[in-house]
Amino acid sequence: MKVTVNGTVLDLASGTSAIDAVFAAGFDVPYFCSQEYMSPIGACRMCLAKVGAPRKDRDGSWIVDDETGEPKIFHFPTMMATCTTAIMEGMVIDTLSQDVKDAQNGMVEFTLINHPLDCPVCDKGGACELQDRAYEYGTGRSRFAFDKRHQEKHHPLSDLITLDRERCIHCKRCVRYFEEVPGDEVLDFIDRGGHTYIGTLEDGLPSNFTGNITDICPVGALLDATSRFRGRNWEYDHTFTTSLDDASGSAIVVDARTGRIERVKSGLNPEVNKSWIDDGIRFGHEYVDHADRVRRPLLRKGERFETVSWDEAAAFIAERLRGLSGKDVGIAVRADATLEEGVAARALAEHLGTGQVDHAPRHGRTLVPVHGATLVDVATADAIIVLGDVSEELPALDLRIKDALKGVTPPPLLPHGVPIADLRLKERMPRASERLTVVAAYRVDLMRHAGHTVTVPVGGEATWLEAMTAVAHGERVDEAALAMSRADAEALIASWRDADKAVMILGGFVLASAAATAAADALGKAVGARQVRVPPMANGLGLEVTGVLPSHARYDYRHMLAGGARALLLSGLDPAQDPALAERLRGCELLVVHDMFMTATAEIAHVVLPAASGFEKDGTTLSLEGRYLPVRAAPVDGGEARDLTGVVKSLGEAFGQRLEGRSVRSARRVLRKQLGFEPSELDRLGLLQPLPKVRASVTVTTDEEATGEALRVPTMVRPEYLAYNPHLRAALGDPALRLHPDDAAERDLRTGDGVTVSVDGVPRRLRVVVSDAAPRGVPLVPATPDAPVGRAVVDLDALEVDRRALEVA
Amino acid sequence: MSVLDIAKGMGVTLSHLFKKPVTVRYPDEKVQIKARFRGRHHLLRHPDTGLEKCIGCSLCAAACPAYAIYVEAAENDPENPTSAGERYASIYEINMLRCIFCGFCEEACPTGAVVLGHEFELADFRYQDFVYGKEDMLVGVKGSKWQRREAAAKGQEVRVAFEAPGRPELEGVDY
């Protein structure tokens, strides 16, 4: 469609909004209420422009202006809000005339009538849309001589978000966001007219994605409580990086000041997280600046640790290793290490001559599906089968699934980026919930949005998948195994088969079991569904693909701990929470722990090396869809903390060797050869590459199927760091032991009771949450990197109620 | 240049011989300072409530061409506030070695909290002693860090060797 914006003629697709036409032509209009990926509603009336279009006569020909001979332009009688106006053939948009300027400046004056103008104390000051627009489009004066509206200035919407009701300009972005994006309607306008305010009837904001409203608020009404008054916007160093919190590869912006991370904001990656991140990523950064962090290498001297230099620590390790044969050494890295750190681990293993190198947590199965799906595939799928709790395991995936239910394909990018007003999006759109099937052993959050929900018994995924595959092949099955009638199952299978794009999402519960994974593959093949496999940690797929794996399945991490290694280098892992393993590890001739905190394993180690957090290292990560993404170091003061390449550099110097992977640059030389592209040249959007076939013999370990009637369930926040994240901890409480009301009543337990419970022999201090999400007899405990998602043995009868906690209460 | 010009010039010189000298026997005698002289900063308080005027907005630091100011803000305890409103400066530091006494901070301040006073006797020995914190600049503190140290050591009052007429912006500052 031909559109003329201030004399510039453009050819745009039908359905484009007028505001996008203006921006595409390189002009600007102010706006507060429109927001990328959300419905335009024309609430703020800021994007006014003079709009006109030619009209057709009854005979279908254009009405022609007699003077010029051109089609006559009929202007709308008033200024139009361009965000809610769709373009028409021959439309003429004027944003520069005096009339438009007067209208915009009148709107600025109106908007500022009740705005307190306390910019000097506002955390948004300097990055505020209202401030910028008032400066660009306002006259700088007000005729309003009366008292401004006075409302609550410090209203904690939750422990993580503070609302200043005076500053609110009623753009409705936050209200629409909750309904449209995560589908959790927890905020709304209350009262009318000038008294309107934002409020919630809930206790806090029960959603996993609340923090995004602080990004989209055009004024300083909604603010991140973790960064409240921590600095002004121009004082922060912005680092555009990728979150290593989960495997989504979500783009984030880390704002640091004077060596501290003050806040994490969402970055924009249209094909991955769009501009949304979950609260675990946004608010779970305070551990990085925690006072308890190990900041210098520690060397054991008798019962105590002594602070030493890196050189001394490396010399000690090299000396101890000299007395050991190479194959006695085990090296294990946590699966959120970067690819560069993986190269370093491999290089060290190669130098020592050991095949015992692994990453953990790792499922016994490969994370590379036969027919993989990307996040865009998920967002455009018309049949989605979710096995597990993706809302907690990989929240970005949860939002992409909800996109698919809306049935609106991702918008094509315009010259100015993501469309500001996508007219296909509406408030309260119908969701095609019948497209979504959620299968889990307990009630997961995504079930609220699913048309079909299946609750399987603990560990029953394999049986259910096999039964569905049998139905797909027309074989006889027991209806009990299907958890639905045969006719329903057949209808469901038919809907998957008929779908243009069916996607199956395998969570940790499936991948933890060989039988379930095989059954999922079979069902996927039978109905023609592509697969997304959720890695247990951020870079699990990357470390697998680049081969940070034992030389033989027998030499895996579990084997190392069980006695395969006499010397161990553990990066980020804490197996000694298990008293049996701690006893075993005490017998090691050398135990080196590379971690951020004094974990149980660090306490018994010979050497503790300070590790860099995911915000302090440069590197590359591979997200679950096979997208290589850059990880960039924010200016954070981590003391002498180094990543694994730094460890290998020190050790190499102590050995008198220049090992590959001694620096990020050196590791990237190896990666460039292996991957065929230059990792340092990756841009923020990353590089989506087909995944290589994996040596199946290496990734498949012969583990016996797990048992136990309890479940270790994924959580959005990282439980291992919760104690070091004061704001998140205040908001969410300590890691939860979720119990069915009957189970809790039997043992006289109430929500909030502190308990110590043995999970697979590992004592854990948890907080009881009575919840009917947990099935009867199935306690739910949070999974940790050292005890990933899967089945567990929890004896509720041997549970100890924390006396101290009770006394305090 | 004629002889007349030389004579004129000598005449000017001669006339000054009979005037009162402008030289002051500093520091025994006090220097008279003009009202607009810009010296060490003062952090002011609201005279009625005694609350600090500074709200920790960091605009002075943003305006500072020498990057001499560092501010960290915190939230007021509603029961026992430090400043009016929600926010106050928990750390307010000016590095007097970096400061060029341009007065931009004073111009940028939305509450008139930071005002350049008349003190210029800031000489000291160690770098860290040139970094003035809130405790060194809040209204009521007289003299530079060194002067106060000397006075404390000798058990005397802080003595500054200048006199200034003051100006209205320096609310509550008494020289």
Contacts between the chains, C-beta under 8 A, distances in Angstrom:
chain1	res1	chain2	res2	distance
A	118	B	85	7.5
A	120	B	55	6.1
A	120	B	57	3.6
A	120	B	59	6.1
A	120	B	110	4.6
A	120	B	111	7.6
A	121	B	55	5.2
A	121	B	56	7.6
A	121	B	57	5.9
A	121	B	85	5.9
A	121	B	86	6.3
A	121	B	87	4.4
A	125	B	57	7.5
A	153	B	86	6.7
A	154	B	86	6.2
A	228	B	75	6.4
A	229	B	56	7.0
A	229	B	73	4.3
A	229	B	74	5.8
A	229	B	75	5.6
A	229	B	86	7.8
A	229	B	87	5.3
A	230	B	72	7.9
A	230	B	73	7.5
A	231	B	58	7.5
A	231	B	72	7.7
A	231	B	73	7.8
A	232	B	57	7.3
A	232	B	58	4.7
A	232	B	62	7.1
A	234	B	62	6.1
A	235	B	58	6.5
A	235	B	61	7.6
A	235	B	62	7.9
